[in-house]
Amino acid sequence: MSPTSSAAAKTPATGPAKTPAKPRAKKPAASALPADEVAALDADLDRLEQGAKVWVALTLDQRARLLGRVRDAVGAVAQEWADAATMSKGLEPGHPLSGEEWLGGPYAVIGLLDALRETLEALAKGRSPLDDVTLDEAPGGRLRARTFPLNGTERFLLSGFTGEVWFEPGISALDARRAAGLGQLTPTASGGIGLVLGAGNVTSIPVADVLYELFAHNRVALLKVNPTQDALVPVFERALAPLIEPGFVRIVRGGAATGAYLTSHPRFAHVHITGSAPTFDAIVWGTGVDAATARDAGTPKLQVPITAELGGVSPIIVVPGRWTAADLKYQAEHVATMRLVNAGHNCIAGQVVIVSSDWPQRAEFLRELHAAYAAAPERPVWYPRSDERLEAAASVYPDAVWNADRTRAIVEVGAGEGDDPVETVEYFAPILGVVEVGGTGQEFLDAAVAHANDRLTGTLGANVIIDPATEAALGDGFERAIADLRYGDIAINTWTAFNFLTARLTWGGFPGATLADVSSGIGVVHNALLLDRVERSIARGPFRPFPRSVGKGGVFTILPTPPWFVSSRTGAEVCAGLTRYLVDGKLPGLVKTLTKAMQA
C-alpha cells in the first residue's frame, strides 16, 4: 500500500494459480542482524512448525470456535486499538477523524471474523458457502455472486449498499460452489509457514492478511509488522492471543534487514506483502545489477510463491448528468473523501478525477470540489517520505491549487499524449488530479474507461459516480462499460474502501499480473466466502443520501451522509458506535449511534 512509481499494463485474466512450490532446503543467507535477533526469529519458526501440525489436526468446528475466541479478544481491545492507531497518525484519541481508525481497524476485523466463521460452519455441515448466495449472470457471460447484504443487520446498517463478486469467464455455478472453501476443503493438508509483510498504513490489514493465510491456505503465519505500526504490536498480540498461544501465529518487529533475512529464509512456503511495487521487485529479483541480471534470465531471487497487494492510481469517473446543487455539493465531498481519508495514505485513495469537458455543470462541480477539498479538516501528512512526494508534485505542477498549509493540492492534467505523473505515480499523499475527456452519455463513459485502463498505473480500484436517470438511460451500455474496466475492485456511487471493508467481497488487483509485471499485485485477500477464480468485486451505493434518496428514483437508503465522509460532523462517534454494536450487540447503544448518524 505504499506508492508505486511506474505504469503497468492491465492484462486479461489468467487461469488458476499454480500449486505453491516447496521451499528449497538450504540455510538462510548470511544476515546483518544481531545473533540474538536471528536466534529469536528462528525460535519463532520452530514454534510455528509445531503449530502447523496442531492446525491441521483441528476440525472445521474447532476452527470456527477459535474464530469466536479471536472475535472476543478483538472486542476487548477495540478501544485501545482505535486510540493507538489514531495516535500513531499524529491525532489525539477521539479526534473528529478518529472514526477512520475504528472502521479500518477493529470494525473491519470483526466483520471478517464473523463472515469466516459462517463459512466454516457451512463447510462443517457439508454445505457450500455459496448455497445461500444468489448466483446470476454478469456481462460477458460471467458468473456473478451477490454476496452483500446477506443478513438483516447488513441490510439495515448499510441500507442501499450492495456487493457482488464476478468470477473469471468460463466459471460455472457448479465450479464456483465446488471450489468455495479453498484450503478448508482439505483441512488436513498443511500449507506450511507463510511470511506476511504487514502494511504500514491501515491497521486491519496485517491481521486480515494473517487470517487469510490460515483459512484460505492452511498456512500458519509469521507477521512482520511495518515499523509505522510498532505501537500496535501489543494490541495485535492481545487480539490474536488465541492464535498465538497454540503456535499458529507469531508477530515480530523489524526493519529492512529483518525483512531481508525473513524473505530469504528457506523455512517459509510462501510470502505475502502489502506494500509497493519497488519493494516487491526487490524481494523477488533483488536490487542493482543482480536484479537486472535475474530479470533478463528469468530467475527470481525469491524461491517460493508470493502474493501481493500493491496499490496504484485509482480513477474517479464522474459521469455527466443533470444534478441538483445538493448533488454537486454531496458528490464533491464524496470525491474529496476518497483522496483525503488517512491523509491520502491509502492504496485505494482516489487520485485522478475524470470529468467530461462537454458537461454543462463541469465548472460548478469543480468549484464545489475545490471548496470541499479546502474545507476538510486539516491533519498531519504522516506517512514516511510524504513530504518528498508533496515537494515533487509542487515541482511538476507549479499551477497546482494548494490548501491546508500546502499539505494537499488539486492539479489539472493536460490533454497531451505523454504520461502525466499524477496518472502514473501513486503519490500516496493528498495530491488529486483532474482530467477531462470529451463526450456525454455512453460516449464519455467509454472514453473514460479507456483512459483509466490505458493511462493510469495499476488495476486495484476504480470508482464511478453516476446519477440514477443517466444510469437508466444508458441501460446495458453502463454494465458493459463496468465490465470493460480492468480493475479488481470497482465502486459505483460509493468508494472502493467499501469493498475493502466488506468481508465477503474480494480485495486485490485485476487478474493477469506476473512476477515480471506485477501491476497492483497478485492474488486476493479478505474473500471470507473463500471463493476461487475470482475476477473482480463490485460495490454499489446510493447516489443520494437520506432524506434526498426518498422519491427521486435510484437506490433508496435510510443513511444520511456516511460516517466515513471527511465532512461528517459525527463520523468519529458513529464509527465507534457501530464497532461497539458489533462487539456487544446492545440495541440502546445502536439507537444512540443511529441518532448521531442523522446529525452528520
C-alpha positions in Angstrom: 0.0 0.0 0.0 3.0 2.3 -0.4 3.5 4.4 -3.5 4.3 2.8 -6.8 6.2 4.7 -9.5 5.7 3.2 -12.9 2.9 2.4 -15.2 1.9 -1.2 -15.6 -0.3 -2.8 -18.3 -3.7 -4.1 -17.4 -3.8 -7.6 -18.8 -6.7 -10.1 -19.1 -7.3 -12.7 -16.5 -5.2 -15.9 -16.5 -6.0 -19.4 -15.4 -5.9 -20.9 -11.9 -2.8 -20.3 -9.8 -0.1 -22.9 -9.8 0.4 -25.2 -6.8 2.8 -23.5 -4.5 6.4 -24.9 -4.7 8.1 -26.2 -1.6 11.0 -24.0 -0.3 14.4 -25.3 -1.1 16.2 -26.9 1.8 19.1 -24.6 2.4 20.5 -22.3 5.1 19.2 -18.7 5.2 21.5 -16.1 3.6 24.1 -14.5 5.8 22.4 -11.9 7.9 23.4 -8.4 9.1 21.1 -9.0 12.1 22.5 -9.4 15.6 22.8 -13.0 16.6 20.2 -12.8 19.3 17.6 -11.5 16.9 18.4 -14.3 14.4 18.0 -16.8 17.3 14.7 -15.3 18.3 13.3 -15.4 14.7 14.4 -19.0 14.3 12.7 -19.9 17.6 9.5 -18.3 16.3 9.8 -20.5 13.2 10.3 -23.6 15.4 7.1 -22.8 17.3 5.2 -22.2 14.0 6.4 -25.6 12.7 4.9 -27.2 15.8 1.8 -25.1 15.4 1.3 -26.2 11.8 1.0 -29.8 13.0 -1.7 -28.8 15.5 -3.5 -26.7 13.0 -4.1 -29.5 10.5 -5.5 -31.6 13.4 -8.2 -29.2 14.2 -11.7 -29.9 12.8 -13.7 -27.2 11.0 -15.9 -26.9 14.0 -12.9 -26.3 16.2 -11.6 -23.7 13.8 -14.9 -21.9 13.8 -15.0 -21.8 17.6 -11.4 -20.5 17.6 -12.6 -17.6 15.4 -15.2 -16.8 18.1 -12.4 -16.6 20.7 -10.4 -14.2 18.4 -13.5 -12.1 18.0 -13.9 -11.8 21.8 -10.3 -10.8 22.1 -10.6 -8.2 19.3 -13.7 -6.7 21.0 -11.8 -6.5 24.3 -9.1 -4.3 22.8 -11.2 -2.4 20.3 -11.0 1.0 22.1 -7.2 0.6 22.7 -6.8 -0.4 19.1 -8.6 2.7 17.8 -6.8 5.0 20.2 -3.3 3.6 19.4 -3.9 3.8 15.7 -5.2 7.4 15.9 -2.2 8.5 17.9 0.2 6.7 15.5 -1.1 9.1 12.9 -0.5 12.3 14.8 -4.1 12.7 16.1 -5.5 12.6 19.6 -7.9 9.9 20.7 -11.5 11.0 20.0 -10.4 13.4 17.2 -13.2 14.0 14.7 -11.3 11.9 12.1 -10.6 9.0 14.5 -13.6 7.2 13.1 -11.3 6.1 10.3 -9.3 4.1 12.8 -12.4 2.3 14.1 -13.6 1.3 10.7 -10.1 0.5 9.3 -9.2 -1.4 12.5 -11.5 -3.5 14.8 -14.7 -3.0 12.8 -13.1 -4.5 9.6 -11.5 -7.4 11.5 -14.7 -8.3 13.5 -16.7 -8.3 10.2 -14.1 -10.6 8.6 -14.0 -13.0 11.7 -17.8 -13.3 11.6 -18.0 -14.0 7.9 -15.2 -16.5 8.1 -16.8 -18.3 11.0 -20.1 -18.6 9.0 -18.1 -20.0 6.1 -16.5 -22.7 8.3 -19.8 -23.6 9.9 -21.3 -24.1 6.5 -18.4 -26.3 5.3 -18.6 -28.3 8.6 -22.2 -29.2 7.7 -21.2 -30.3 4.3 -22.6 -27.3 2.6 -21.0 -24.8 0.2 -20.5 -21.2 1.4 -22.4 -20.2 -1.8 -25.5 -22.2 -1.0 -27.4 -19.2 0.3 -26.0 -16.7 -2.1 -27.8 -15.6 -5.3 -25.9 -16.5 -8.4 -26.8 -14.9 -11.7 -25.1 -13.8 -15.0 -22.9 -10.7 -15.3 -21.9 -9.1 -18.6 -19.8 -11.3 -20.9 -21.4 -14.5 -19.7 -19.6 -14.3 -16.4 -21.0 -15.8 -13.2 -21.9 -13.3 -10.5 -22.4 -14.0 -6.8 -24.4 -11.4 -4.9 -22.6 -11.6 -1.6 -23.8 -8.4 0.2 -26.0 -8.0 2.1 -26.7 -11.5 3.3 -28.5 -10.8 6.6 -30.8 -8.3 8.2 -28.1 -6.4 10.1 -26.2 -5.7 6.9 -29.4 -4.6 5.1 -30.3 -2.2 7.9 -27.0 -0.7 8.9 -25.8 -0.3 5.3 -29.2 0.4 3.6 -28.9 0.9 -0.1 -25.4 -0.7 -0.5 -24.8 -4.0 -2.3 -21.8 -6.0 -3.2 -21.2 -8.7 -5.8 -18.3 -10.9 -6.9 -17.7 -11.7 -10.6 -15.8 -14.9 -11.5 -13.4 -15.3 -14.3 -15.0 -16.0 -17.7 -15.9 -19.7 -18.1 -16.5 -20.5 -14.4 -19.9 -22.2 -13.9 -22.1 -22.1 -10.9 -21.2 -25.7 -10.2 -17.5 -24.9 -10.5 -17.8 -22.0 -8.1 -19.8 -23.9 -5.5 -17.4 -26.9 -5.6 -14.3 -24.7 -5.2 -15.7 -22.4 -2.5 -13.8 -23.1 0.7 -10.2 -23.2 -0.7 -7.9 -24.6 1.9 -10.8 -25.6 4.2 -11.9 -28.2 1.7 -8.7 -30.1 2.6 -8.2 -29.1 6.2 -5.6 -31.8 7.0 -3.2 -30.7 4.2 -0.7 -28.2 5.6 0.3 -25.2 3.7 3.4 -24.8 5.8 4.6 -21.5 7.1 3.7 -18.2 5.5 5.5 -14.9 5.9 3.2 -11.8 6.0 4.9 -8.5 5.5 2.4 -6.1 7.0 1.1 -2.9 5.6 2.1 0.3 7.3 -1.0 2.5 6.8 -4.2 0.7 7.8 -4.2 -1.4 11.0 -6.7 -4.1 10.0 -4.5 -5.2 7.0 -1.8 -7.2 8.8 -4.4 -9.0 10.9 -6.7 -9.7 7.9 -3.7 -11.0 5.8 -2.7 -13.4 8.6 -6.3 -14.7 8.8 -6.3 -15.3 5.0 -3.1 -17.3 5.2 -4.7 -19.5 7.9 -8.1 -20.0 6.4 -7.6 -19.8 2.6 -4.3 -21.7 2.5 -3.9 -23.7 5.8 -0.7 -21.8 6.5 0.4 -20.7 9.9 2.0 -17.3 9.7 4.8 -15.1 10.9 3.7 -11.5 10.7 6.4 -8.8 10.4 4.8 -5.5 11.1 5.8 -2.4 9.3 7.8 -0.1 11.6 5.0 2.6 11.3 2.8 0.2 13.3 5.1 -0.8 16.0 2.9 0.9 18.6 0.1 -1.5 17.6 2.0 -4.7 18.3 0.8 -5.0 22.0 -2.8 -4.6 20.7 -2.2 -7.2 17.9 -0.7 -9.7 20.4 -3.7 -9.5 22.7 -6.2 -9.5 19.8 -4.6 -12.6 18.2 -3.7 -14.3 21.5 -6.0 -17.3 20.7 -3.9 -17.9 17.6 -0.5 -17.0 19.1 -0.8 -19.3 22.1 -1.1 -22.6 20.1 1.6 -21.6 17.7 -0.5 -20.6 14.7 0.8 -17.0 14.5 3.9 -15.1 15.5 4.4 -11.3 15.4 7.8 -9.7 15.1 9.1 -6.1 14.6 12.0 -5.1 12.5 13.2 -3.0 9.6 14.7 -3.7 6.2 17.4 -6.1 7.5 14.8 -8.2 9.3 12.7 -8.4 6.2 15.6 -9.4 4.0 16.5 -12.2 6.4 13.0 -13.5 6.5 12.3 -13.3 2.8 15.5 -15.4 2.1 14.7 -17.9 4.8 14.1 -21.5 3.5 11.5 -22.4 6.1 8.8 -20.3 4.5 6.5 -21.8 2.0 5.0 -18.5 0.8 5.4 -14.8 1.1 2.6 -12.2 1.1 3.2 -8.5 1.0 1.1 -5.4 1.2 3.3 -2.6 0.1 4.9 -1.1 -3.0 5.9 -2.4 -6.4 9.6 -1.5 -5.8 9.6 -3.4 -2.6 8.0 -6.4 -4.3 10.6 -6.3 -7.1 13.5 -6.1 -4.5 12.1 -9.2 -2.8 11.5 -11.1 -6.0 14.5 -10.0 -8.1 17.0 -8.4 -5.8 18.5 -4.9 -6.4 21.0 -3.3 -8.6 22.9 -5.2 -11.2 21.9 -8.5 -9.7 18.3 -7.7 -10.2 18.7 -6.8 -13.8 20.6 -10.0 -14.5 17.9 -12.1 -12.7 15.2 -10.4 -14.7 17.0 -11.0 -18.0 17.5 -14.6 -17.1 14.0 -15.1 -15.7 15.5 -16.5 -12.5 13.9 -14.8 -9.5 15.9 -14.4 -6.3 12.8 -15.5 -4.3 12.4 -19.2 -4.4 8.8 -19.5 -3.1 5.4 -18.3 -4.4 4.4 -14.7 -3.5 1.1 -12.8 -3.4 0.9 -9.1 -3.1 -1.4 -6.1 -2.9 0.5 -3.0 -4.2 -2.0 -0.2 -4.8 -2.0 2.0 -7.9 -3.5 5.2 -9.3 -7.3 5.0 -8.7 -9.7 6.8 -11.1 -12.9 8.5 -10.1 -15.1 8.6 -13.2 -17.8 11.3 -12.9 -20.4 10.6 -15.5 -22.2 13.8 -16.6 -25.8 14.2 -15.9 -28.3 16.8 -14.7 -27.5 17.2 -11.0 -29.1 19.5 -8.4 -27.0 21.9 -6.3 -27.2 19.5 -3.4 -26.0 16.6 -5.7 -23.0 18.7 -6.8 -22.0 19.5 -3.2 -22.5 16.0 -1.8 -20.6 14.3 -4.6 -17.8 16.8 -4.3 -17.4 15.9 -0.7 -17.5 12.3 -1.7 -14.6 12.8 -4.1 -12.6 14.8 -1.5 -13.2 11.9 1.0 -11.7 9.4 -1.5 -8.5 11.3 -1.6 -8.2 12.7 2.0 -9.1 9.8 4.3 -6.0 8.8 6.2 -4.3 11.9 4.8 -4.2 10.2 1.4 -2.0 7.3 2.6 -4.3 4.6 1.1 -3.7 2.3 -1.8 -7.3 3.0 -2.8 -7.3 6.7 -2.4 -8.9 8.2 -5.5 -6.1 10.1 -7.3 -7.5 11.1 -10.8 -10.9 12.6 -11.3 -12.1 12.0 -14.9 -14.8 14.6 -15.9 -16.4 15.5 -19.2 -15.2 18.6 -21.0 -18.7 18.7 -22.5 -20.7 18.6 -19.2 -22.6 21.8 -18.8 -22.1 21.5 -15.0 -18.4 20.7 -15.1 -17.3 24.2 -13.8 -19.9 24.1 -11.0 -18.8 20.6 -9.9 -15.1 21.6 -9.9 -15.9 24.7 -7.8 -17.6 22.5 -5.3 -14.7 20.0 -5.4 -12.2 22.7 -4.6 -14.4 24.0 -1.8 -14.8 20.6 -0.2 -11.1 19.8 -0.6 -10.1 23.0 1.1 -12.8 22.7 3.9 -11.9 19.2 5.0 -10.2 19.1 8.5 -6.5 19.6 8.5 -4.4 16.8 9.7 -0.8 15.6 9.7 0.6 14.1 6.5 2.3 11.4 8.5 3.5 8.6 6.3 7.3 8.4 5.8 8.6 10.5 2.9 5.3 12.1 2.2 7.0 15.5 2.3 9.2 14.4 -0.6 6.2 13.4 -2.7 4.4 16.7 -2.0 7.6 18.6 -3.0 7.8 16.5 -6.2 4.2 17.4 -7.1 4.9 21.1 -6.4 7.8 21.0 -8.8 5.9 19.2 -11.6 2.7 21.2 -11.2 3.6 24.9 -10.5 0.0 25.9 -11.1 -1.5 23.4 -8.5 -4.0 24.8 -6.1 -2.7 24.1 -2.5 -4.7 24.0 0.8 -4.2 23.2 4.4 -0.8 24.9 4.8 0.4 23.4 1.5 -0.3 19.8 2.6 -2.9 19.0 -0.1 -3.3 20.0 -3.7 -5.5 19.7 -6.8 -3.7 19.6 -10.1 -5.0 20.0 -13.7 -3.8 17.4 -16.2 -3.3 18.5 -19.8 -4.7 16.7 -22.8 -1.3 15.6 -24.2 -0.4 12.1 -25.3 2.5 11.6 -22.9 2.4 10.1 -19.5 1.5 12.6 -16.8 2.9 12.0 -13.3 -0.4 12.2 -11.5 -1.6 9.4 -13.8 1.4 7.2 -13.4 2.9 7.8 -9.9 0.9 6.7 -6.9 1.6 9.7 -4.7 0.3 8.1 -1.5 -0.3 11.7 -0.3 -3.0 14.3 -0.8 -2.5 15.1 -4.5 -5.6 14.9 -6.6 -5.6 15.2 -10.4 -8.4 16.4 -12.7 -8.5 15.0 -16.3 -11.0 16.0 -18.9 -12.2 13.8 -21.8 -14.9 14.7 -24.3 -18.4 13.5 -24.8 -21.6 12.8 -22.8 -23.5 9.7 -22.0 -22.1 6.4 -23.4 -19.5 8.3 -25.5 -18.0 9.8 -22.4 -18.2 6.7 -20.3 -16.5 4.5 -22.9 -13.7 7.2 -23.3 -13.3 7.5 -19.6 -13.0 3.7 -19.1 -10.4 3.5 -21.9 -8.5 6.4 -20.3 -8.4 4.7 -17.0 -7.4 1.3 -18.4 -4.7 2.6 -20.7 -3.3 5.7 -19.0 -3.4 5.0 -15.2 -1.0 2.9 -13.3 -2.4 -0.2 -11.6 -5.5 -2.3 -11.5 -6.6 -2.3 -7.9 -9.6 0.0 -7.6 -11.9 2.3 -9.8 -14.7 4.5 -8.7 -17.7 5.6 -10.8 -20.3 8.3 -9.9 -23.5 8.4 -11.9 -26.9 9.7 -11.2 -29.9 7.4 -11.4 -31.5 9.0 -14.5 -28.3 8.8 -16.5 -27.6 5.2 -15.5 -31.2 4.2 -16.5 -30.7 6.0 -19.9 -27.5 4.1 -20.6 -29.1 0.7 -19.7 -27.0 -2.3 -20.7 -24.3 0.1 -22.0 -23.5 1.1 -18.4 -23.0 -2.5 -17.3 -20.9 -3.2 -20.4 -18.6 -0.3 -19.6 -18.2 -1.6 -16.0 -17.2 -5.0 -17.4 -14.6 -3.2 -19.6 -12.9 -1.6 -16.6 -9.9 -3.7 -15.9 -9.8 -3.4 -12.1 -10.1 -5.9 -9.3 -12.4 -3.7 -7.3 -15.0 -1.3 -8.6 -17.3 1.0 -6.6 -20.4 2.6 -8.2 -21.7 5.6 -6.2 -19.6 4.6 -3.3 -15.8 4.4 -2.7 -13.7 1.2 -3.1 -13.0 1.5 0.6 -16.5 -0.1 1.0 -15.2 -3.1 -1.0 -12.2 -3.2 1.3 -14.3 -3.2 4.5 -16.8 -5.8 3.2 -15.6 -9.2 4.2 -17.5 -11.2 1.6 -16.0 -9.2 -1.3 -12.5 -9.9 -2.6 -9.7 -7.4 -2.4 -6.8 -7.4 -5.0 -5.7 -6.3 -8.4 -7.2 -7.5 -11.7 -6.0 -11.0 -12.7 -3.1 -11.3 -15.0 -0.2 -9.8 -13.1 3.1 -11.6 -13.2 6.4 -11.5 -11.3 7.9 -9.5 -14.1 5.0 -7.1 -14.4 3.3 -7.1 -11.0 1.0 -4.0 -11.5 -1.3 -3.8 -8.4 -0.4 -7.3 -7.2 -1.1 -11.0 -7.4 -3.9 -12.8 -5.8 -6.7 -11.6 -3.5 -7.4 -11.3 0.3 -10.4 -10.9 2.6 -12.7 -13.1 0.5 -14.5 -14.6 3.5 -16.5 -17.0 1.4 -13.2 -18.4 0.3 -14.0 -18.3 -3.4 -11.7 -19.4 -6.2 -11.1 -18.0 -9.7 -12.5 -14.5 -8.9 -12.1 -11.7 -11.4 -13.4 -8.7 -9.5 -15.7 -7.4 -6.8 -18.2 -4.6 -7.3 -19.9 -2.4 -4.7 -22.9 -0.2 -5.5 -24.3 2.5 -3.3 -27.0 5.2 -3.3 -26.3 8.4 -5.4 -28.2 10.5 -2.9 -28.3 10.1 1.0 -31.3 10.2 3.1 -33.6 12.1 3.1 -32.9 13.1 -0.6 -33.0 9.4 -1.6 -36.8 9.5 -1.0 -38.9 9.7 -4.1 -36.2 10.7 -6.6 -35.6 7.3 -8.3 -32.5 5.3 -8.0 -31.4 3.5 -4.8 -33.3 4.2 -1.6 -31.3 4.4 1.6 -32.1 5.4 5.2 -28.5 6.5 5.6 -27.6 10.2 5.8 -24.0 11.3 4.9 -21.9 8.2 5.5 -19.7 8.4 8.7 -16.5 7.9 6.6 -17.0 11.2 4.8 -14.4 13.7 5.8 -17.2 16.2 6.0 -19.3 14.2 8.5 -19.7 16.1 11.8 -20.4 12.9 13.8 -18.2 10.4 12.0 -16.0 9.5 14.9 -18.9 8.8 17.3 -20.8 6.8 14.6 -17.9 4.6 13.6 -17.0 3.9 17.2 -20.7 3.2 18.0 -21.1 0.8 15.0 -18.0 -1.1 16.1 -19.3 -1.4 19.7 -22.6 -2.7 18.4 -20.7 -5.4 16.5 -18.8 -6.2 19.7 -21.8 -6.3 22.2 -25.0 -6.3 20.1 -26.6 -3.9 22.5 -29.6 -2.1 20.9 -29.6 1.0 23.2 -26.1 1.8 22.0 -27.1 1.3 18.4 -30.1 3.6 18.8 -27.7 6.3 20.2 -25.3 5.7 17.3 -28.0 6.0 14.6 -29.3 9.2 16.2 -25.8 10.6 15.9 -25.6 9.4 12.3 -28.7 11.5 11.5 -26.7 14.6 12.7 -23.8 14.0 10.2 
